[in-house]
Amino acid sequence: MTQFIFAAIRRTDLSNRIQKIRINADTELQARAILAREFVLVLAGKIPEKNTSKFDRTFTQGGIYA
């Protein structure tokens, strides 16, 4: 599993504020599939699982930050 970091804008946000979103997924395509409905995404980076911390604020599939 890899942690993907995206620069994102929420599709319904009229102020166009850029957000940083981190999500754990096996592939970039899988990460985008989870987030693409709600956000316009630009890949900012990826971190292998061995370097990720359990205390990072990652976006979960249910829309809640862990």
N, CA, C and O atoms as a GROMACS GRO file, in nm:
protein
  264
    1MET      N    1   0.084  -0.117   0.000
    1MET     CA    2   0.000   0.000   0.000
    1MET      C    3   0.089   0.124   0.000
    1MET      O    4   0.198   0.125   0.058
    2THR      N    5   0.042   0.227  -0.064
    2THR     CA    6   0.116   0.352  -0.080
    2THR      C    7   0.029   0.467  -0.034
    2THR      O    8  -0.093   0.463  -0.048
    3GLN      N    9   0.090   0.570   0.021
    3GLN     CA   10   0.016   0.691   0.056
    3GLN      C   11   0.033   0.790  -0.059
    3GLN      O   12   0.145   0.828  -0.094
    4PHE      N   13  -0.080   0.832  -0.117
    4PHE     CA   14  -0.080   0.928  -0.227
    4PHE      C   15  -0.119   1.064  -0.171
    4PHE      O   16  -0.209   1.074  -0.087
    5ILE      N   17  -0.051   1.168  -0.217
    5ILE     CA   18  -0.078   1.304  -0.174
    5ILE      C   19  -0.129   1.381  -0.296
    5ILE      O   20  -0.064   1.386  -0.400
    6PHE      N   21  -0.246   1.442  -0.279
    6PHE     CA   22  -0.307   1.517  -0.388
    6PHE      C   23  -0.328   1.662  -0.346
    6PHE      O   24  -0.360   1.690  -0.231
    7ALA      N   25  -0.310   1.754  -0.440
    7ALA     CA   26  -0.360   1.890  -0.427
    7ALA      C   27  -0.499   1.883  -0.488
    7ALA      O   28  -0.516   1.838  -0.601
    8ALA      N   29  -0.598   1.928  -0.413
    8ALA     CA   30  -0.736   1.908  -0.457
    8ALA      C   31  -0.822   2.031  -0.433
    8ALA      O   32  -0.798   2.110  -0.341
    9ILE      N   33  -0.923   2.045  -0.517
    9ILE     CA   34  -1.026   2.147  -0.499
    9ILE      C   35  -1.159   2.074  -0.496
    9ILE      O   36  -1.191   1.996  -0.586
   10ARG      N   37  -1.236   2.100  -0.392
   10ARG     CA   38  -1.369   2.038  -0.380
   10ARG      C   39  -1.458   2.092  -0.493
   10ARG      O   40  -1.462   2.212  -0.516
   11ARG      N   41  -1.526   2.005  -0.561
   11ARG     CA   42  -1.606   2.043  -0.677
   11ARG      C   43  -1.718   2.142  -0.643
   11ARG      O   44  -1.758   2.221  -0.728
   12THR      N   45  -1.766   2.140  -0.519
   12THR     CA   46  -1.875   2.228  -0.479
   12THR      C   47  -1.826   2.355  -0.411
   12THR      O   48  -1.908   2.438  -0.371
   13ASP      N   49  -1.694   2.374  -0.394
   13ASP     CA   50  -1.638   2.489  -0.324
   13ASP      C   51  -1.624   2.606  -0.421
   13ASP      O   52  -1.541   2.602  -0.512
   14LEU      N   53  -1.704   2.709  -0.402
   14LEU     CA   54  -1.702   2.823  -0.493
   14LEU      C   55  -1.580   2.913  -0.472
   14LEU      O   56  -1.548   2.994  -0.558
   15SER      N   57  -1.512   2.900  -0.357
   15SER     CA   58  -1.395   2.984  -0.331
   15SER      C   59  -1.267   2.925  -0.390
   15SER      O   60  -1.163   2.990  -0.390
   16ASN      N   61  -1.273   2.803  -0.440
   16ASN     CA   62  -1.160   2.736  -0.505
   16ASN      C   63  -1.036   2.727  -0.416
   16ASN      O   64  -0.924   2.750  -0.462
   17ARG      N   65  -1.054   2.693  -0.290
   17ARG     CA   66  -0.942   2.675  -0.199
   17ARG      C   67  -0.876   2.540  -0.225
   17ARG      O   68  -0.943   2.438  -0.234
   18ILE      N   69  -0.744   2.542  -0.238
   18ILE     CA   70  -0.669   2.418  -0.260
   18ILE      C   71  -0.649   2.348  -0.126
   18ILE      O   72  -0.612   2.411  -0.027
   19GLN      N   73  -0.675   2.218  -0.125
   19GLN     CA   74  -0.656   2.136  -0.005
   19GLN      C   75  -0.551   2.031  -0.033
   19GLN      O   76  -0.532   1.990  -0.147
   20LYS      N   77  -0.481   1.989   0.072
   20LYS     CA   78  -0.388   1.876   0.060
   20LYS      C   79  -0.459   1.754   0.117
   20LYS      O   80  -0.505   1.755   0.231
   21ILE      N   81  -0.468   1.650   0.037
   21ILE     CA   82  -0.535   1.527   0.080
   21ILE      C   83  -0.436   1.412   0.070
   21ILE      O   84  -0.368   1.394  -0.032
   22ARG      N   85  -0.428   1.334   0.177
   22ARG     CA   86  -0.347   1.213   0.179
   22ARG      C   87  -0.442   1.094   0.186
   22ARG      O   88  -0.537   1.096   0.264
   23ILE      N   89  -0.416   0.991   0.107
   23ILE     CA   90  -0.500   0.872   0.107
   23ILE      C   91  -0.412   0.750   0.086
   23ILE      O   92  -0.319   0.753   0.006
   24ASN      N   93  -0.443   0.643   0.157
   24ASN     CA   94  -0.371   0.517   0.140
   24ASN      C   95  -0.447   0.430   0.040
   24ASN      O   96  -0.568   0.410   0.053
   25ALA      N   97  -0.375   0.379  -0.059
   25ALA     CA   98  -0.434   0.294  -0.161
   25ALA      C   99  -0.324   0.210  -0.225
   25ALA      O  100  -0.206   0.239  -0.210
   26ASP      N  101  -0.365   0.106  -0.296
   26ASP     CA  102  -0.267   0.020  -0.364
   26ASP      C  103  -0.213   0.087  -0.490
   26ASP      O  104  -0.094   0.073  -0.522
   27THR      N  105  -0.299   0.159  -0.563
   27THR     CA  106  -0.257   0.224  -0.686
   27THR      C  107  -0.312   0.368  -0.690
   27THR      O  108  -0.406   0.402  -0.618
   28GLU      N  109  -0.252   0.450  -0.775
   28GLU     CA  110  -0.301   0.586  -0.792
   28GLU      C  111  -0.443   0.585  -0.849
   28GLU      O  112  -0.526   0.668  -0.810
   29LEU      N  113  -0.471   0.494  -0.939
   29LEU     CA  114  -0.604   0.484  -0.999
   29LEU      C  115  -0.709   0.454  -0.893
   29LEU      O  116  -0.819   0.510  -0.897
   30GLN      N  117  -0.677   0.367  -0.799
   30GLN     CA  118  -0.770   0.334  -0.691
   30GLN      C  119  -0.793   0.457  -0.601
   30GLN      O  120  -0.906   0.483  -0.561
   31ALA      N  121  -0.687   0.531  -0.570
   31ALA     CA  122  -0.699   0.651  -0.488
   31ALA      C  123  -0.785   0.756  -0.559
   31ALA      O  124  -0.871   0.818  -0.496
   32ARG      N  125  -0.762   0.775  -0.688
   32ARG     CA  126  -0.841   0.872  -0.764
   32ARG      C  127  -0.988   0.830  -0.772
   32ARG      O  128  -1.077   0.915  -0.766
   33ALA      N  129  -1.014   0.700  -0.784
   33ALA     CA  130  -1.151   0.651  -0.792
   33ALA      C  131  -1.230   0.684  -0.666
   33ALA      O  132  -1.349   0.712  -0.672
   34ILE      N  133  -1.163   0.682  -0.552
   34ILE     CA  134  -1.228   0.712  -0.425
   34ILE      C  135  -1.258   0.862  -0.414
   34ILE      O  136  -1.363   0.901  -0.363
   35LEU      N  137  -1.166   0.945  -0.462
   35LEU     CA  138  -1.176   1.090  -0.440
   35LEU      C  139  -1.236   1.170  -0.555
   35LEU      O  140  -1.285   1.281  -0.533
   36ALA      N  141  -1.234   1.118  -0.676
   36ALA     CA  142  -1.268   1.196  -0.795
   36ALA      C  143  -1.411   1.248  -0.798
   36ALA      O  144  -1.438   1.350  -0.861
   37ARG      N  145  -1.502   1.181  -0.732
   37ARG     CA  146  -1.641   1.227  -0.733
   37ARG      C  147  -1.656   1.360  -0.661
   37ARG      O  148  -1.740   1.443  -0.699
   38GLU      N  149  -1.576   1.381  -0.557
   38GLU     CA  150  -1.590   1.500  -0.475
   38GLU      C  151  -1.484   1.608  -0.503
   38GLU      O  152  -1.506   1.725  -0.471
   39PHE      N  153  -1.370   1.570  -0.563
   39PHE     CA  154  -1.258   1.662  -0.579
   39PHE      C  155  -1.204   1.661  -0.722
   39PHE      O  156  -1.215   1.561  -0.793
   40VAL      N  157  -1.146   1.775  -0.763
   40VAL     CA  158  -1.061   1.782  -0.882
   40VAL      C  159  -0.920   1.763  -0.828
   40VAL      O  160  -0.877   1.836  -0.739
   41LEU      N  161  -0.846   1.665  -0.881
   41LEU     CA  162  -0.721   1.620  -0.819
   41LEU      C  163  -0.599   1.645  -0.907
   41LEU      O  164  -0.605   1.635  -1.029
   42VAL      N  165  -0.487   1.678  -0.840
   42VAL     CA  166  -0.356   1.685  -0.904
   42VAL      C  167  -0.262   1.608  -0.812
   42VAL      O  168  -0.250   1.640  -0.694
   43LEU      N  169  -0.194   1.507  -0.866
   43LEU     CA  170  -0.102   1.428  -0.785
   43LEU      C  171   0.016   1.514  -0.741
   43LEU      O  172   0.083   1.575  -0.825
   44ALA      N  173   0.041   1.518  -0.611
   44ALA     CA  174   0.152   1.596  -0.557
   44ALA      C  175   0.268   1.506  -0.514
   44ALA      O  176   0.382   1.552  -0.506
   45GLY      N  177   0.240   1.380  -0.485
   45GLY     CA  178   0.347   1.289  -0.446
   45GLY      C  179   0.293   1.156  -0.397
   45GLY      O  180   0.172   1.139  -0.380
   46LYS      N  181   0.385   1.062  -0.376
   46LYS     CA  182   0.347   0.934  -0.319
   46LYS      C  183   0.459   0.886  -0.227
   46LYS      O  184   0.577   0.910  -0.253
   47ILE      N  185   0.419   0.817  -0.121
   47ILE     CA  186   0.512   0.771  -0.020
   47ILE      C  187   0.488   0.621   0.000
   47ILE      O  188   0.375   0.580   0.024
   48PRO      N  189   0.593   0.538  -0.009
   48PRO     CA  190   0.576   0.395   0.016
   48PRO      C  191   0.528   0.369   0.159
   48PRO      O  192   0.552   0.450   0.248
   49GLU      N  193   0.460   0.257   0.180
   49GLU     CA  194   0.399   0.226   0.310
   49GLU      C  195   0.500   0.226   0.425
   49GLU      O  196   0.466   0.268   0.535
   50LYS      N  197   0.619   0.182   0.401
   50LYS     CA  198   0.716   0.174   0.510
   50LYS      C  199   0.752   0.311   0.567
   50LYS      O  200   0.805   0.319   0.678
   51ASN      N  201   0.725   0.420   0.493
   51ASN     CA  202   0.757   0.554   0.540
   51ASN      C  203   0.637   0.630   0.596
   51ASN      O  204   0.653   0.742   0.642
   52THR      N  205   0.518   0.572   0.592
   52THR     CA  206   0.400   0.643   0.639
   52THR      C  207   0.384   0.628   0.789
   52THR      O  208   0.417   0.524   0.846
   53SER      N  209   0.336   0.731   0.851
   53SER     CA  210   0.313   0.732   0.995
   53SER      C  211   0.168   0.702   1.024
   53SER      O  212   0.080   0.737   0.945
   54LYS      N  213   0.139   0.638   1.135
   54LYS     CA  214   0.002   0.609   1.173
   54LYS      C  215  -0.071   0.734   1.221
   54LYS      O  216  -0.192   0.732   1.240
   55PHE      N  217   0.002   0.844   1.241
   55PHE     CA  218  -0.058   0.966   1.291
   55PHE      C  219  -0.087   1.068   1.180
   55PHE      O  220  -0.128   1.179   1.211
   56ASP      N  221  -0.066   1.033   1.054
   56ASP     CA  222  -0.099   1.124   0.944
   56ASP      C  223  -0.250   1.136   0.933
   56ASP      O  224  -0.324   1.042   0.962
   57ARG      N  225  -0.294   1.255   0.890
   57ARG     CA  226  -0.437   1.276   0.865
   57ARG      C  227  -0.466   1.229   0.722
   57ARG      O  228  -0.441   1.302   0.627
   58THR      N  229  -0.516   1.110   0.709
   58THR     CA  230  -0.544   1.054   0.577
   58THR      C  231  -0.694   1.052   0.552
   58THR      O  232  -0.773   1.035   0.645
   59PHE      N  233  -0.731   1.069   0.429
   59PHE     CA  234  -0.871   1.068   0.389
   59PHE      C  235  -0.916   0.924   0.379
   59PHE      O  236  -0.856   0.845   0.306
   60THR      N  237  -1.022   0.887   0.452
   60THR     CA  238  -1.073   0.751   0.445
   60THR      C  239  -1.187   0.746   0.346
   60THR      O  240  -1.240   0.850   0.306
   61GLN      N  241  -1.223   0.627   0.308
   61GLN     CA  242  -1.325   0.611   0.204
   61GLN      C  243  -1.461   0.667   0.247
   61GLN      O  244  -1.540   0.708   0.163
   62GLY      N  245  -1.489   0.668   0.377
   62GLY     CA  246  -1.618   0.718   0.424
   62GLY      C  247  -1.625   0.869   0.433
   62GLY      O  248  -1.730   0.923   0.468
   63GLY      N  249  -1.517   0.940   0.401
   63GLY     CA  250  -1.519   1.084   0.403
   63GLY      C  251  -1.481   1.144   0.538
   63GLY      O  252  -1.495   1.265   0.558
   64ILE      N  253  -1.433   1.061   0.630
   64ILE     CA  254  -1.394   1.107   0.762
   64ILE      C  255  -1.243   1.107   0.770
   64ILE      O  256  -1.178   1.012   0.726
   65TYR      N  257  -1.185   1.213   0.827
   65TYR     CA  258  -1.041   1.216   0.847
   65TYR      C  259  -1.004   1.132   0.966
   65TYR      O  260  -1.066   1.144   1.072
   66ALA      N  261  -0.905   1.048   0.950
   66ALA     CA  262  -0.864   0.959   1.061
   66ALA      C  263  -0.754   1.024   1.142
   66ALA      O  264  -0.706   0.966   1.239
   0.00000   0.00000   0.00000
